[in-house]
Amino acid sequence: MSLRSPATAALLLSLGASLLGLAPASLSAQRGAARAAPAARTPYVPGAVWERRRPSEAGLDSAKLADAIAFAVASEARAPRDMEESHYRSFGREPFGQGIGPFKPRGEPSGVILRGGYVVASWGEPDRVDMTHSVTKSFLSATVGLAFDRGLLRSVRDTVWLSQAPTYALRLSAPSEPGASYGHPMFMDPWGTAHNRRIVWDDLLRQTSDWEGTLWGKPEWADRPAQNAAEWTTRARKAPGTTYEYNDVRVNVLALAATNLWRRPLPEVLQEQLMGPIGASRSWRWYGYDNAWITLDGRAVQVVSGGGHWGGGMFINAWDMARFGLLTQRRGVWGDTRILSEAWVALSLTPTVPQPTYGYMNWFLNTDRKWMPSAPASAFGHVGNGTNLVFVAPEQDLVIVVRWIENNAIDAFLGRVLGAIQ
């Protein structure tokens, strides 16, 4: 695989959203250049033991930082710590809302703050492995990025269904009455409608596909359903790419498509290509639903979920979330190794036209400072219910992981941390 020059990386940065319209040959050239080592001095990256710095050594006011952390702890999320109970108080009230994946009680409010890659603060239970809900989506989109960088995905403008083989749901026993299912489809076909066959990868990654159908027993209309029940199954579809809707069924469609693209379980891909190289612990796990099993190349494979909406998703500690945040802050480079291409990071940070504060899932962007008014416009984050947040401020060389904080307290917390910078 050829190397990317710093000049090429700078060019890609200037292109921004225009990357979406590049011809396949241009994308192939960018992808092939994805492994360049940075020309500048390699910044600190954590090894097995993470180095610490006193806040004052990292240019932070110790008292103000302590005040920010105390605020985060005092602003603990009001939802029950039992994640299954929390589910049935919220998403469980939706149509078809029953949990079909694992839930785990969470720990106390926790977090990690990095500056320059060094740990300047941690609190709560950062070693504890908990659900991280929709932060999972950022790991999911990373597996698509890894496929893009390796040429498994030619272009994000490619139509998804053209890359998808027939998907056979796992069966552990033969029918008790052979012939009883004669005439019924034997394969899953998430792309069998005229609308769904128009969807491109970029639409799924930006949550603008308006995909229609049911996956793992969950109809797409049942996720955050419309107030008017008469519209659930009858409304007209929006053209792919024109309307943003946060929808976990469609996220899980992307997970199935990516699994078929890799022909491997996505947790294997993530560990081998990303989590292992950045030194993540061995304690994280990525789960799907109990019914989300397929037969893939002769073995049983669970298709993972993109979050904890009905259970499952990434179960991970705050340290590993911080490593992922540091990787994204440094635009896909870890030490002298490029993990995600500059092209992919640029796409992930390109605002979605119908929703400018959203890039690729789940990169939340601070476009015009609308997402987090107390943070700079260049900041972004990976967000999940709970609330779980990996916040990245590139200009301040800052990564913040905060877990189990009330959502409406996040901006004030971030403002306190940013206000501690001297």
N, C-alpha and C positions, 0 to 999 in steps of 0.2 A: 504494500500500500504506500503510495507516494506521500510526501510531506506537504503541509500547508505553510506558506511563508507568512510572516507578519503583515506584509503588504496586502496579501489576499484577505487576511482576517479584517484589516481595516476597511477594505473595500466592502466586505459583507456587512459590516456595521453600518456603513453609509447607505446601503441599499434598503435596509429595514424591511418594510412591508412588501417591497417589490420582489423579494425572494419568492413570494407565492406565485409569481407569473413567469419565473424563469423556465426556459426550455429544459427538457429532460437531460440533454447533453451538458448544459451548464450545471445542473444540479449534480450530475455524476462527477463532473470535474471538482466541484466543491467538496463532495463527499470523499472523494479519493484523497483530498488534501487534509483530512480531518485530524491527522496525527502529529501535527507539527509541535515541537517543543517551543515554549515561549522564549523570546530572545532576551528578555530582561532577567535580572537576578531572580532566582526561584524563591518565592515567599515561603514562610514557615508553614508546614503542614503537620498535623499531629500524627505521631506514631502510636504504638500500643499504649504508651503512657502520654497523656495530654498535658503539655506544659501550661503552667499558670503564670499570670502576671497580676500584681496588685493593680487595682483600678488606676491609681495615680501613675503607675508606670505605663499604662495604656492610654493616658490622657483623659481619664474620667474622674470626676469628683466622687469620692467614696461615700460621703454622706448622702448626696443626691441619688446615687445608684442604690444605696440601701433603702432609701425612701421609695424608689420605684418598685423594688422587689417587695417591700412590705405592702405597697398598694396592690400588687398582683395577687399576693396571698390573701389579702382582705377582700379581694374581688372574686373569690372562688365562684365558679359556676353554680347556680342554684339547682340545677337538675340533679336527680339522685346519682350517687356514685355507682350504684348498680346499673350497668349499661343496659341490661335487659329491661329492667323496670323503666329506665329513662326512655327506651325505645317505645314501650307500650303507652307511655304518657304523651308521645309526640307522633312519630311516623307510624306507630302501630295502629293509630286511629284511621289511617288511610284505607281505601279499598284494597284488599289483598295485602294488608299490612303485617301479616304474621311473620315473625322472624324465621329465617331458613338457614342462617349461618351462626357461628359461635359469637357469644357475647362474653365479656369479662369485666368484673367490677374494677373500677379505676382507683388510682391512688390519690394522694393529696396534691394540691397545686404545686407545680414543679417547673423548672426552667434552667436554661443555660444561656450565658451571654459570652460571645466571642468578640475580640477586637484584634485585628491582624492575625486571626487564626488562633490566638491564645485564649485560654479560659480566663475571664476576669470575674465571673460570678457564676454560682449555681445554687439552687435552692430546692427544697422539697425532696423528691425521690427520683432524681434523674436517671438512676439505674433501672428503675422499674419498667417492665415491658407492659404497655397498655395499648388499647385500641387507639388509633390516630385518625380514624374516620376518613374524611375526604382528602387529607394530606396524601392518602394512598394514590389519588389520581395523578399526583406529580410523579410518583414512581411508575405508574402505568404509562404516562406519556413518555417517560424516559425510556421505557422498553421499546416504544415505537421509534424514538429518536435513535436508539442503538441499531435498530433494523435499518433505518434510513442511512445511517453512517456506513453501514456494511453492504449497502446495495441491495438488501432484501426488499426495500421499498424504493422504487425508482424516483417517485415524485409524490409530494403531498397532494398534488392535484389529480393523482390517479384515482379512478373509480374503485371503490373498495371491493365490490363483489367479484371483480375480475381476478382477484388474488385468492379467492376463497374456495377451498375444496369442499365437497359434501361433508357435512358434520354429522357423525353418527353418535347419538347419545349412548352412554355406557349401559349395557344390559348384563346383569350377572347371572341370568338364567334364561333358558329358552321359553317361548310361550307354552303354557300348559295345554293350549288347544291350537296346534299348528293350523294355519289357514284362517284363523279367526280375524286376523288383521289384514287379510288380503284386500288390496285396493287402497290401503291407507299409506301415506308417505312414510318411507323408512328413514329419511334423513331430515335433519333440521335445515330450514332454509330462511335465514333472517333477511334475505335479499330478494324475496320472491315477488315483490310488488314493483310497479313501474316507478313509484316515488323512490323507494329504497335503492333502486338500481342507478339512480342519479347521484347518490351520495359519494363524496370523495373523502379521503382521509382527513383533510383539513377541516371539513365540516364536523366530523366526529370529535376531533381534537379541540375544536372551539365551541362545542355544544350548540352548533347551529344546523344540525342535520334534519331535525324534525322527523327522525326515523319513526316508522310506525310498526307496531307488532307487539308480541309477547315473548319474553325470554325468561327462562327459569321460573315460569309461573307468574311473572309480574308483567301485566300490560303497561306499556309506556304511559298511558293516560292516567294510571293509578298513582303515579309518583307526583305528589303535590297537585292533586286534581283540581280542575277548574271548578269555580263556584257553581256553575250551571251544569248539572249532571247530564242534561240532554245533549251537551256538546262532547261528552267524553269519547264517544265512538263515531261521531258524525261530522265533526268539524272538517273543513277543507285544510289540506296540508299546505304549508308554506314551502316555497322553493328552497332547497338546501343552500345554506350560506346566508340567508336573508334575515333570519330571526333567531335570537339567542334564547335558549331555555335550559336551565340547569336541571338535568334529568338523569337519575342514576341507572335507569334501565338502559338508556342509550350509552352510558359509560360502560356498562357491562357488555354491550354489543361490541364496543371497541376492544375490550379485554378478550373476547372470543375471537375477533378478527386478528388481533395481534398474536394470539396463541396459534392460530392457523398459519400465520405468516412465518413465525419462528419454527413451527412444528416441534415445539418444546414447551414445557411448563414455564410460565413467566417468572416464578420465583427462582428457577435455575438460571435463567438468563440474567436476572437482576443481580444475583449473587456473583456469578462468574464475570460479568462485564462491568459492574458498577460497585456494588457494595463491598465485594472482596478487595478490589483495587484501592478503595478509599479507606480501608482498614476498619470497616464496621464490625461490630461484635457478631458473634454467632447466635445471638439470642432472638433476633427479629424473625417473625414468621408472617407469611402472606396467605390468607385463607380465602376460599370461595364459599359457595353455599353447598349444603348437603346434597342438593340435587343437580349441581353444576358439574357433572362428570361426563366426559366424552371418551370415545376410543380413538386414540391418535397413534398411528403407526404401530398398532399392535399392543399398546399399553394404555392403562387407565390413567387419564390426566384430569385433574380438577382445574377448571377454568376459574381463575381468581376473580374476586369482585373489586370494583374501583372505590370501595368505601365500606362503611359499616351501617348503611341504611337499613338493611335487613339482617345485619350481622356480618361478620367476616371483615375483610380488608387487612391492612397492615397492623400488626401488633409489634411495637417497637419502643425502644427507650429514647430518652431525650438526647443522649450523646450521639446516637446514630442519626437522629433527625438533624442535629447540629452539623454533623459531617456532610450530610446531603446539602444543607443550606450553604455551607462553605464551598462546596463544589459548584453550586449554582451562582454564588456570589462571584466566584472566579471564572465564570463563563465556561464551565465544563472542563477546566484544567485542574489536575491534582499534582502538585509538585512540578515535575517535568514531564508528566504524562497527560495527554488529552483523553478524557473519558467520553465527553459529548462534544460534537463538532461545534465550531463557532456558528456555522449555518443553522444548526438546530437550536442553539440558545437564542440566536437572533429571531427565529420564527416564534419561539416560546414567549419572547418578550414583545412581539408585535401585537398591538391592540387589535381585538376583534371588532370589526366595523359596527355590528349592531350592539356591542357591549364593550366600549373602549377600556374598561377596567379589568378585562379578562384577556389573557393570552391563550397559550395552550394549557389544557387542564393540568394542574390546578394552580397555574401561575396567575395570581391576582396582581394587577398593575396599578400603580398610583397615578394614573393619567390625570393631569390637571389637579392632582391632589384630592381627587374625589373619594378614593377608597379610604385613605388614612390622612386626614387634613393636617395632623401634627407631624407628618413625616415628609421628607423631600419627594418631589415628583419622580425621581429616579428609583425610589424604593419599590420593592415587590415582595410577595410572600406566597407561601404554600399553606393553604387554609383547610381546616377540617372542623366538623362539629365538635363541641365539647367545652369551650373552644380550644382547638389545637392550632398553633401557628408557628411556622418557621418564617421569621421576618428577616429580610435582607436589605441592607442599606449600603450599596457599593461605594458611594462617595465617602461614607464615614467608616468604611472597612469594618462593618458591624454585622453580626449575625445573632439573632435573638430567637431562642426557642421558648415559648411560653405555653403551658398546658393547663387546662381546666380553669380558665378565666372566663368570667361573664363577657359575652361578646361586646356589649356596649361599653365595657371598660378598657378595651384594647387600645383605642387611640390615645386615651389619657395615659395609659401605662407607657406606650411607646414615646409619647411626648416627654414623659419624665426621664426615660433612659436617654433619649437624644439630648435632653436638657442638661444631662450630666457630663456631656462632652465639653472639655475645657478648651 
